[in-house]
Amino acid sequence: MLNISMKNKGKEFLKDSAQWVIIFGAIYLLVFYNYVEVKGILNHKFN
């Protein structure tokens, strides 16, 4: 019984981890993309 619940907890943990990785990955990509865009715009303005 304990073994089964541990396995389920492991699966749940993996699912939660995957969700967080996706969420943080998406946020990171958005921030990185915006940073590159803004940097490009600023470079065009100052040059």
C-alpha positions in Angstrom: 0.0 0.0 0.0 2.8 2.4 1.0 4.7 1.6 -2.2 1.7 2.4 -4.4 1.1 5.8 -2.7 4.8 6.6 -3.1 4.7 5.8 -6.8 1.6 8.0 -7.2 3.3 10.8 -5.3 6.3 10.4 -7.7 4.0 10.7 -10.7 2.2 13.7 -9.3 5.6 15.3 -8.5 6.8 14.7 -12.0 3.6 16.2 -13.4 3.9 19.3 -11.2 7.6 19.7 -12.1 6.8 19.5 -15.8 4.1 22.2 -15.4 6.5 24.5 -13.6 9.2 23.9 -16.2 6.7 24.8 -18.9 5.5 27.9 -17.1 8.9 29.2 -16.2 10.2 28.3 -19.7 7.4 30.3 -21.3 8.0 33.3 -19.0 11.8 33.2 -19.6 11.3 33.1 -23.4 8.9 36.0 -23.3 11.2 38.1 -21.2 14.2 37.2 -23.3 12.3 38.0 -26.5 11.1 41.3 -25.2 14.7 42.2 -24.0 16.1 41.5 -27.5 13.3 43.5 -29.1 13.7 46.5 -26.8 17.5 46.4 -27.2 17.1 46.4 -31.0 14.7 49.3 -30.8 17.0 51.3 -28.5 20.0 50.6 -30.8 18.1 51.9 -33.8 17.1 55.0 -31.9 20.6 55.9 -30.7 22.4 55.0 -33.9 
